[in-house]
């Protein structure tokens, strides 16, 4: 338990302090700009991370929203109930995950629509021979061709979107009075630590995307969609009464340095 407490304190005090919360958005945008600059001006040699079949990409990033959703679901339910003691309020807050799922689906479908609208089919990746008879992305891929269009980076959209949501939802850890040897404390602590770990993975893979994949404008468009989706919900819509609402705060909560009994 002591080790778990130490890790929770590390994530809470070092990775989820007020400064990190305020500047996370700017930090993520800076990552994609710096990574893209490296890709254009000083390309790094191919590594394991430049292979799309790397473990983190295949088993984590490809299902990034699934990981985020299923870790946040019990975390929001437990922490929000602990702070509000109101089942209806908890259910209301859980609808934010439905909103997030809808945002993920709509944006990814829109990206595919743009790629299909702006693309053409080629016989190979060198883009030399145009295959006119295969006029849609689906037909092109089925026919063994290579579809080339404006491919807004899905990774650059989803990974920062997930990180920003996790930062918003896990901020309640500062308002919880966690003690020792209680099932609630253990469950919340474990979920919080896993959310911290998964956030580090998302940030790392977001940087790898910036360094190795896509063009700058494709990554900037993807990041813009992720940031705007977060801002439009947590900083705008969720502040209104008719919404899933923002994570609760405890008016009588302990000071941040007292959440764990030393």
Short mmCIF file of the C-alpha atoms (twelve columns), coordinates in Angstrom:
data_MODEL
# 
_entry.id   MODEL 
# 
loop_
_atom_site.group_PDB 
_atom_site.id 
_atom_site.type_symbol 
_atom_site.label_atom_id 
_atom_site.label_alt_id 
_atom_site.label_comp_id 
_atom_site.label_asym_id 
_atom_site.label_seq_id 
_atom_site.Cartn_x 
_atom_site.Cartn_y 
_atom_site.Cartn_z 
_atom_site.pdbx_PDB_model_num 
ATOM 1   C CA . UNK A 1   0.000   0.000  0.000   1 
ATOM 2   C CA . UNK A 2   2.872   2.406  0.751   1 
ATOM 3   C CA . UNK A 3   4.196   1.996  -2.792  1 
ATOM 4   C CA . UNK A 4   0.739   2.689  -4.232  1 
ATOM 5   C CA . UNK A 5   0.416   5.814  -2.072  1 
ATOM 6   C CA . UNK A 6   3.805   7.032  -3.229  1 
ATOM 7   C CA . UNK A 7   2.878   6.604  -6.913  1 
ATOM 8   C CA . UNK A 8   -0.461  8.349  -6.388  1 
ATOM 9   C CA . UNK A 9   1.278   11.274 -4.671  1 
ATOM 10  C CA . UNK A 10  3.772   11.466 -7.534  1 
ATOM 11  C CA . UNK A 11  1.087   11.618 -10.228 1 
ATOM 12  C CA . UNK A 12  -1.103  13.959 -8.174  1 
ATOM 13  C CA . UNK A 13  1.539   16.451 -7.077  1 
ATOM 14  C CA . UNK A 14  4.007   16.325 -9.974  1 
ATOM 15  C CA . UNK A 15  1.848   15.487 -12.986 1 
ATOM 16  C CA . UNK A 16  -1.581  16.832 -12.034 1 
ATOM 17  C CA . UNK A 17  -0.858  20.089 -10.268 1 
ATOM 18  C CA . UNK A 18  -2.538  23.385 -11.178 1 
ATOM 19  C CA . UNK A 19  0.255   24.409 -13.552 1 
ATOM 20  C CA . UNK A 20  0.048   21.181 -15.540 1 
ATOM 21  C CA . UNK A 21  -3.732  21.485 -15.812 1 
ATOM 22  C CA . UNK A 22  -3.515  25.066 -17.073 1 
ATOM 23  C CA . UNK A 23  -0.773  24.454 -19.615 1 
ATOM 24  C CA . UNK A 24  -1.470  20.917 -20.866 1 
ATOM 25  C CA . UNK A 25  -3.200  22.171 -24.019 1 
ATOM 26  C CA . UNK A 26  -0.289  24.439 -24.980 1 
ATOM 27  C CA . UNK A 27  2.176   21.667 -24.152 1 
ATOM 28  C CA . UNK A 28  0.451   19.235 -26.515 1 
ATOM 29  C CA . UNK A 29  0.332   21.762 -29.352 1 
ATOM 30  C CA . UNK A 30  4.021   22.515 -28.807 1 
ATOM 31  C CA . UNK A 31  4.837   18.804 -28.996 1 
ATOM 32  C CA . UNK A 32  3.338   18.402 -32.446 1 
ATOM 33  C CA . UNK A 33  5.035   21.584 -33.717 1 
ATOM 34  C CA . UNK A 34  8.469   20.590 -32.377 1 
ATOM 35  C CA . UNK A 35  8.095   16.971 -33.494 1 
ATOM 36  C CA . UNK A 36  6.974   18.036 -36.956 1 
ATOM 37  C CA . UNK A 37  9.896   20.455 -37.213 1 
ATOM 38  C CA . UNK A 38  12.274  17.588 -36.450 1 
ATOM 39  C CA . UNK A 39  10.585  15.484 -39.120 1 
ATOM 40  C CA . UNK A 40  10.957  18.192 -41.755 1 
ATOM 41  C CA . UNK A 41  14.313  19.757 -40.867 1 
ATOM 42  C CA . UNK A 42  16.258  16.952 -39.217 1 
ATOM 43  C CA . UNK A 43  14.585  13.591 -39.883 1 
ATOM 44  C CA . UNK A 44  15.447  10.994 -37.270 1 
ATOM 45  C CA . UNK A 45  16.544  7.507  -38.378 1 
ATOM 46  C CA . UNK A 46  13.910  4.788  -38.403 1 
ATOM 47  C CA . UNK A 47  13.409  3.135  -35.042 1 
ATOM 48  C CA . UNK A 48  11.027  0.627  -33.511 1 
ATOM 49  C CA . UNK A 49  8.609   3.486  -32.836 1 
ATOM 50  C CA . UNK A 50  8.530   4.460  -36.515 1 
ATOM 51  C CA . UNK A 51  7.073   1.039  -37.314 1 
ATOM 52  C CA . UNK A 52  3.276   1.157  -37.260 1 
ATOM 53  C CA . UNK A 53  3.297   -2.420 -35.967 1 
ATOM 54  C CA . UNK A 54  4.981   -1.499 -32.689 1 
ATOM 55  C CA . UNK A 55  3.280   -2.852 -29.566 1 
ATOM 56  C CA . UNK A 56  2.104   0.498  -28.214 1 
ATOM 57  C CA . UNK A 57  0.461   1.424  -31.514 1 
ATOM 58  C CA . UNK A 58  -1.198  -1.932 -32.151 1 
ATOM 59  C CA . UNK A 59  -2.463  -2.709 -28.648 1 
ATOM 60  C CA . UNK A 60  -2.958  0.761  -27.206 1 
ATOM 61  C CA . UNK A 61  -3.241  3.622  -29.708 1 
ATOM 62  C CA . UNK A 62  -5.436  1.699  -32.160 1 
ATOM 63  C CA . UNK A 63  -7.991  1.353  -29.361 1 
ATOM 64  C CA . UNK A 64  -7.059  4.523  -27.449 1 
ATOM 65  C CA . UNK A 65  -10.620 5.617  -26.845 1 
ATOM 66  C CA . UNK A 66  -11.502 2.160  -25.531 1 
ATOM 67  C CA . UNK A 67  -8.676  2.262  -22.959 1 
ATOM 68  C CA . UNK A 68  -9.621  5.801  -21.941 1 
ATOM 69  C CA . UNK A 69  -13.330 5.009  -21.734 1 
ATOM 70  C CA . UNK A 70  -13.072 1.853  -19.641 1 
ATOM 71  C CA . UNK A 71  -10.627 3.376  -17.167 1 
ATOM 72  C CA . UNK A 72  -12.577 6.616  -16.766 1 
ATOM 73  C CA . UNK A 73  -15.950 4.876  -16.390 1 
ATOM 74  C CA . UNK A 74  -15.319 3.336  -12.944 1 
ATOM 75  C CA . UNK A 75  -13.089 6.247  -11.875 1 
ATOM 76  C CA . UNK A 76  -15.800 8.837  -12.550 1 
ATOM 77  C CA . UNK A 77  -18.479 6.641  -10.964 1 
ATOM 78  C CA . UNK A 78  -16.524 6.052  -7.738  1 
ATOM 79  C CA . UNK A 79  -15.044 9.507  -7.248  1 
ATOM 80  C CA . UNK A 80  -18.142 11.459 -8.229  1 
ATOM 81  C CA . UNK A 81  -20.319 9.396  -5.891  1 
ATOM 82  C CA . UNK A 82  -17.817 9.880  -3.070  1 
ATOM 83  C CA . UNK A 83  -17.998 13.652 -3.521  1 
ATOM 84  C CA . UNK A 84  -21.719 14.088 -4.261  1 
ATOM 85  C CA . UNK A 85  -23.463 11.035 -2.721  1 
ATOM 86  C CA . UNK A 86  -25.984 11.504 -5.506  1 
ATOM 87  C CA . UNK A 87  -26.617 8.644  -7.941  1 
ATOM 88  C CA . UNK A 88  -28.454 10.883 -10.425 1 
ATOM 89  C CA . UNK A 89  -25.536 13.289 -10.480 1 
ATOM 90  C CA . UNK A 90  -23.124 10.414 -11.081 1 
ATOM 91  C CA . UNK A 91  -25.221 9.116  -13.979 1 
ATOM 92  C CA . UNK A 92  -25.387 12.638 -15.388 1 
ATOM 93  C CA . UNK A 93  -21.601 12.942 -15.226 1 
ATOM 94  C CA . UNK A 94  -21.122 9.550  -16.877 1 
ATOM 95  C CA . UNK A 95  -22.957 10.859 -19.938 1 
ATOM 96  C CA . UNK A 96  -19.802 12.875 -20.637 1 
ATOM 97  C CA . UNK A 97  -18.291 9.579  -21.786 1 
ATOM 98  C CA . UNK A 98  -21.182 9.137  -24.232 1 
ATOM 99  C CA . UNK A 99  -20.459 12.638 -25.516 1 
ATOM 100 C CA . UNK A 100 -16.777 11.744 -25.859 1 
ATOM 101 C CA . UNK A 101 -17.660 8.586  -27.773 1 
ATOM 102 C CA . UNK A 102 -19.886 10.573 -30.118 1 
ATOM 103 C CA . UNK A 103 -17.135 13.146 -30.673 1 
ATOM 104 C CA . UNK A 104 -14.626 10.372 -31.426 1 
ATOM 105 C CA . UNK A 105 -16.958 8.665  -33.915 1 
ATOM 106 C CA . UNK A 106 -18.125 11.823 -35.702 1 
ATOM 107 C CA . UNK A 107 -14.615 13.233 -36.060 1 
ATOM 108 C CA . UNK A 108 -13.069 10.007 -37.359 1 
ATOM 109 C CA . UNK A 109 -15.877 9.587  -39.871 1 
ATOM 110 C CA . UNK A 110 -15.429 13.195 -40.954 1 
ATOM 111 C CA . UNK A 111 -11.701 12.607 -41.462 1 
ATOM 112 C CA . UNK A 112 -12.464 9.625  -43.691 1 
ATOM 113 C CA . UNK A 113 -14.981 11.724 -45.631 1 
ATOM 114 C CA . UNK A 114 -12.375 14.447 -46.255 1 
ATOM 115 C CA . UNK A 115 -9.779  11.893 -47.320 1 
ATOM 116 C CA . UNK A 116 -12.267 10.310 -49.726 1 
ATOM 117 C CA . UNK A 117 -13.374 13.703 -51.058 1 
ATOM 118 C CA . UNK A 118 -9.867  15.006 -51.736 1 
ATOM 119 C CA . UNK A 119 -8.144  11.797 -52.818 1 
ATOM 120 C CA . UNK A 120 -7.378  9.800  -55.927 1 
ATOM 121 C CA . UNK A 121 -6.449  6.182  -56.506 1 
ATOM 122 C CA . UNK A 122 -2.914  5.226  -57.575 1 
ATOM 123 C CA . UNK A 123 -1.428  1.892  -58.495 1 
ATOM 124 C CA . UNK A 124 1.356   2.220  -55.904 1 
ATOM 125 C CA . UNK A 125 2.675   4.458  -53.130 1 
ATOM 126 C CA . UNK A 126 4.951   6.337  -55.541 1 
ATOM 127 C CA . UNK A 127 1.774   8.074  -56.856 1 
ATOM 128 C CA . UNK A 128 2.931   7.869  -60.461 1 
ATOM 129 C CA . UNK A 129 0.113   5.928  -62.140 1 
ATOM 130 C CA . UNK A 130 -3.433  7.170  -61.560 1 
ATOM 131 C CA . UNK A 131 -6.210  4.551  -61.582 1 
ATOM 132 C CA . UNK A 132 -9.199  6.588  -62.745 1 
ATOM 133 C CA . UNK A 133 -11.758 3.754  -62.775 1 
ATOM 134 C CA . UNK A 134 -11.447 3.269  -59.011 1 
ATOM 135 C CA . UNK A 135 -13.055 6.492  -57.867 1 
ATOM 136 C CA . UNK A 136 -13.596 5.952  -54.138 1 
ATOM 137 C CA . UNK A 137 -11.297 5.063  -51.259 1 
ATOM 138 C CA . UNK A 138 -13.119 1.805  -50.600 1 
ATOM 139 C CA . UNK A 139 -13.039 0.721  -54.253 1 
ATOM 140 C CA . UNK A 140 -9.377  1.663  -54.496 1 
ATOM 141 C CA . UNK A 141 -8.285  -0.344 -51.464 1 
ATOM 142 C CA . UNK A 142 -10.383 -3.365 -52.460 1 
ATOM 143 C CA . UNK A 143 -8.893  -3.165 -55.929 1 
ATOM 144 C CA . UNK A 144 -5.356  -3.258 -54.546 1 
ATOM 145 C CA . UNK A 145 -4.614  0.410  -55.191 1 
ATOM 146 C CA . UNK A 146 -3.256  3.146  -52.969 1 
ATOM 147 C CA . UNK A 147 -5.594  5.988  -52.041 1 
ATOM 148 C CA . UNK A 148 -3.958  9.367  -51.557 1 
ATOM 149 C CA . UNK A 149 -5.932  12.292 -50.150 1 
ATOM 150 C CA . UNK A 150 -5.793  14.843 -47.360 1 
ATOM 151 C CA . UNK A 151 -5.406  12.469 -44.421 1 
ATOM 152 C CA . UNK A 152 -6.138  14.396 -41.217 1 
ATOM 153 C CA . UNK A 153 -4.163  12.639 -38.499 1 
ATOM 154 C CA . UNK A 154 -6.511  10.594 -36.342 1 
ATOM 155 C CA . UNK A 155 -3.738  10.031 -33.789 1 
ATOM 156 C CA . UNK A 156 -3.112  13.774 -33.536 1 
ATOM 157 C CA . UNK A 157 -6.824  14.255 -32.843 1 
ATOM 158 C CA . UNK A 158 -7.564  11.399 -30.459 1 
ATOM 159 C CA . UNK A 159 -4.468  11.242 -28.263 1 
ATOM 160 C CA . UNK A 160 -4.515  14.880 -27.071 1 
ATOM 161 C CA . UNK A 161 -8.302  14.684 -26.750 1 
ATOM 162 C CA . UNK A 162 -7.964  11.674 -24.448 1 
ATOM 163 C CA . UNK A 163 -5.200  13.310 -22.406 1 
ATOM 164 C CA . UNK A 164 -7.170  16.532 -21.911 1 
ATOM 165 C CA . UNK A 165 -10.269 14.605 -20.801 1 
ATOM 166 C CA . UNK A 166 -8.223  12.495 -18.368 1 
ATOM 167 C CA . UNK A 167 -6.642  15.637 -16.890 1 
ATOM 168 C CA . UNK A 168 -10.097 17.167 -16.408 1 
ATOM 169 C CA . UNK A 169 -11.657 14.094 -14.820 1 
ATOM 170 C CA . UNK A 170 -8.773  13.046 -12.577 1 
ATOM 171 C CA . UNK A 171 -8.502  16.529 -11.036 1 
ATOM 172 C CA . UNK A 172 -11.077 15.364 -8.457  1 
ATOM 173 C CA . UNK A 173 -8.252  13.439 -6.773  1 
ATOM 174 C CA . UNK A 174 -7.338  16.736 -5.079  1 
ATOM 175 C CA . UNK A 175 -10.761 16.862 -3.386  1 
ATOM 176 C CA . UNK A 176 -10.870 13.287 -2.146  1 
ATOM 177 C CA . UNK A 177 -9.839  12.366 1.369   1 
ATOM 178 C CA . UNK A 178 -8.046  9.094  0.839   1 
ATOM 179 C CA . UNK A 179 -6.860  7.059  3.809   1 
ATOM 180 C CA . UNK A 180 -5.430  3.573  4.249   1 
ATOM 181 C CA . UNK A 181 -6.739  0.014  4.122   1 
ATOM 182 C CA . UNK A 182 -10.060 0.819  2.513   1 
ATOM 183 C CA . UNK A 183 -11.349 -0.876 -0.615  1 
ATOM 184 C CA . UNK A 184 -12.493 2.456  -2.066  1 
ATOM 185 C CA . UNK A 185 -9.071  4.006  -1.588  1 
ATOM 186 C CA . UNK A 186 -7.328  1.081  -3.255  1 
ATOM 187 C CA . UNK A 187 -9.685  0.983  -6.235  1 
ATOM 188 C CA . UNK A 188 -9.541  4.736  -6.841  1 
ATOM 189 C CA . UNK A 189 -5.757  4.788  -6.398  1 
ATOM 190 C CA . UNK A 190 -5.221  1.937  -8.849  1 
ATOM 191 C CA . UNK A 191 -7.512  3.525  -11.442 1 
ATOM 192 C CA . UNK A 192 -5.801  6.891  -10.963 1 
ATOM 193 C CA . UNK A 193 -2.353  5.363  -11.438 1 
ATOM 194 C CA . UNK A 194 -3.431  3.496  -14.570 1 
ATOM 195 C CA . UNK A 195 -4.959  6.686  -15.974 1 
ATOM 196 C CA . UNK A 196 -1.658  8.433  -15.294 1 
ATOM 197 C CA . UNK A 197 0.302   5.684  -17.032 1 
ATOM 198 C CA . UNK A 198 -2.024  5.631  -20.029 1 
ATOM 199 C CA . UNK A 199 -1.722  9.424  -20.308 1 
ATOM 200 C CA . UNK A 200 2.065   9.112  -20.517 1 
ATOM 201 C CA . UNK A 201 1.624   6.515  -23.278 1 
ATOM 202 C CA . UNK A 202 -0.750  8.805  -25.182 1 
ATOM 203 C CA . UNK A 203 1.663   11.749 -24.917 1 
ATOM 204 C CA . UNK A 204 4.630   9.629  -26.004 1 
ATOM 205 C CA . UNK A 205 2.774   8.187  -28.994 1 
ATOM 206 C CA . UNK A 206 1.486   11.662 -29.893 1 
ATOM 207 C CA . UNK A 207 5.095   12.843 -30.046 1 
ATOM 208 C CA . UNK A 208 6.078   9.791  -32.125 1 
ATOM 209 C CA . UNK A 209 3.268   10.616 -34.552 1 
ATOM 210 C CA . UNK A 210 4.620   14.163 -34.863 1 
ATOM 211 C CA . UNK A 211 8.169   12.927 -35.475 1 
ATOM 212 C CA . UNK A 212 7.545   10.040 -37.865 1 
ATOM 213 C CA . UNK A 213 4.137   10.297 -39.544 1 
ATOM 214 C CA . UNK A 214 1.858   12.608 -41.552 1 
ATOM 215 C CA . UNK A 215 2.460   16.119 -42.829 1 
ATOM 216 C CA . UNK A 216 2.463   19.182 -40.581 1 
ATOM 217 C CA . UNK A 217 -0.901  20.511 -41.758 1 
ATOM 218 C CA . UNK A 218 -2.518  17.087 -41.307 1 
ATOM 219 C CA . UNK A 219 -1.250  16.906 -37.722 1 
ATOM 220 C CA . UNK A 220 -2.226  20.484 -36.916 1 
ATOM 221 C CA . UNK A 221 -5.748  19.908 -38.220 1 
ATOM 222 C CA . UNK A 222 -6.010  16.723 -36.150 1 
ATOM 223 C CA . UNK A 223 -4.747  18.455 -33.012 1 
ATOM 224 C CA . UNK A 224 -7.089  21.399 -33.611 1 
ATOM 225 C CA . UNK A 225 -10.092 19.065 -33.724 1 
ATOM 226 C CA . UNK A 226 -9.018  17.404 -30.461 1 
ATOM 227 C CA . UNK A 227 -8.409  20.691 -28.656 1 
ATOM 228 C CA . UNK A 228 -11.628 22.266 -29.951 1 
ATOM 229 C CA . UNK A 229 -13.647 19.192 -28.942 1 
ATOM 230 C CA . UNK A 230 -12.224 19.432 -25.404 1 
ATOM 231 C CA . UNK A 231 -12.710 23.207 -25.214 1 
ATOM 232 C CA . UNK A 232 -16.222 23.063 -26.629 1 
ATOM 233 C CA . UNK A 233 -17.300 20.548 -23.994 1 
ATOM 234 C CA . UNK A 234 -15.347 21.062 -20.755 1 
ATOM 235 C CA . UNK A 235 -14.733 24.795 -21.111 1 
ATOM 236 C CA . UNK A 236 -18.045 25.748 -22.694 1 
ATOM 237 C CA . UNK A 237 -21.018 23.364 -22.837 1 
ATOM 238 C CA . UNK A 238 -20.317 21.531 -19.555 1 
ATOM 239 C CA . UNK A 239 -20.464 24.826 -17.660 1 
ATOM 240 C CA . UNK A 240 -24.172 25.088 -18.513 1 
ATOM 241 C CA . UNK A 241 -26.988 23.478 -16.472 1 
ATOM 242 C CA . UNK A 242 -28.252 21.404 -19.409 1 
ATOM 243 C CA . UNK A 243 -25.110 19.311 -19.861 1 
ATOM 244 C CA . UNK A 244 -23.188 16.403 -18.299 1 
ATOM 245 C CA . UNK A 245 -21.582 18.997 -16.034 1 
ATOM 246 C CA . UNK A 246 -18.038 19.423 -14.788 1 
ATOM 247 C CA . UNK A 247 -16.269 17.131 -12.310 1 
ATOM 248 C CA . UNK A 248 -17.489 17.937 -8.774  1 
ATOM 249 C CA . UNK A 249 -15.480 19.656 -6.078  1 
ATOM 250 C CA . UNK A 250 -15.744 19.229 -2.340  1 
ATOM 251 C CA . UNK A 251 -16.369 22.523 -0.584  1 
ATOM 252 C CA . UNK A 252 -14.973 21.093 2.634   1 
ATOM 253 C CA . UNK A 253 -12.265 18.968 1.040   1 
ATOM 254 C CA . UNK A 254 -8.828  18.691 2.618   1 
ATOM 255 C CA . UNK A 255 -5.838  20.670 1.488   1 
ATOM 256 C CA . UNK A 256 -3.989  19.109 -1.410  1 
ATOM 257 C CA . UNK A 257 -1.051  18.118 0.741   1 
ATOM 258 C CA . UNK A 258 -3.279  16.225 3.208   1 
ATOM 259 C CA . UNK A 259 -5.093  13.776 0.940   1 
ATOM 260 C CA . UNK A 260 -2.978  10.901 2.145   1 
ATOM 261 C CA . UNK A 261 -2.199  10.506 5.781   1 
ATOM 262 C CA . UNK A 262 1.544   10.436 6.046   1 
# 
